[in-house]
Amino acid sequence: MTSSENIIQIKNLSKRYQDGFKALKSVNLNIKKGEIFALLGPNGAGKTTLINMICGIVNIREGAVSISGNDVVNDYRLTRKLVGLVPQELTSETFETVLGTVNFSRGLFGKKENNKYIEKILKSLSLWEKRNSSILTLSGGMKRRVLIAKALAHEPKIIFLDEPTAGVDVELRQEMWEVVKQLRDSGVTIILTTHYIEEAQQIADRVGVINHGELILVREKESLMKELGKKQIKISLSDNMKRIPDELKKYQITLDNNHNYLTYTHESSNSHGISLLLKELSHLNIEFSDIETKESSLEEIFVDLVRRESQ
């Protein structure tokens, strides 16, 4: 369950590199306690830079970030214990065992041994059978699971997942999202970046879109789908239509090349136009045999937003 309490507050956060490139441009964002927040954007948009600044990996010189009311610069030790980061790159090339490296990660944060908790994590990630295996011998998908286990080892309140399913097979991806849902249900706040936009649509509570270092928008997922999504109504005609009648040209409507169906596109929030169109068809004695409805996916909305913002 999400709450109205903000666990992360980001104010006027910018990042300019020595070569003059501005990776982030005055980002303002609040993350609610217990939510799954999906950050979407093309490569180079600033997603990883933003995550790394929140986690204290990249220095903050412009703007401020606080976690549970604590500044990530002034209260670094405290805020770092509150977050777990699963990086985009696979870095676990070691002879260390799975169990050894996860226990070591827990110890780095000064946490006492807790074998039952570590066992629970490893079992939830299907790693328990591999606990005594060298990480070097694991597949890419298994190594990614180990990264998640390491990030969870010190019982953080917030987990950052930077492209967590890149290069992971479909079955493992579904398993990992189940783990994410279980974490959220236990009160952990999840922030993820992903190129698999259909997953953000499936799992996120809120969505943020970032491009060229700027946060274009932040919306509740359902609100975003309703506000920016489009619906298409495909009307199968009983008889071929040579051209669209003048009376129908006021609608956003197209006729297919075979002249046997009409496609009407409208905003998701405007269902009134459909009934008007159907009345118009009846008035013109245009008979139809079937109606299909298709709604915009989050991916289509995202692509449209980025295209609009880039113009």
Buried (B, 14 or more C-beta within 10 A) or exposed (E): EBEEEBBBBBEEBBBBEEEEEBBBBBBEBEBBBBBBBBBBBBEEBBBBBBBBBBBBEBEBEEBBBBBBEBBBBEBEEEBBBBBBBBBBEBEBEEEBBBBBBBBEBBEEBEBEEBEEBBBEBBEBBBBBEBBEBBBEEBEEBBBBBBBBBBBBBBBBBBBBBBBBBBEBEEEBBEBBBEBBBEBBEEEBBBBBBBBBBEBBBBBBBBBBBBBBBBBBEBBBBEEBBBBBBBBBBBBEBEEEBEEEEEEBEEBBBEBEEEEBBBBBBBBBEEEEBBEEBBEBBEEEEBEBEEBEEEEBBBBBBBBBBBEEEEE
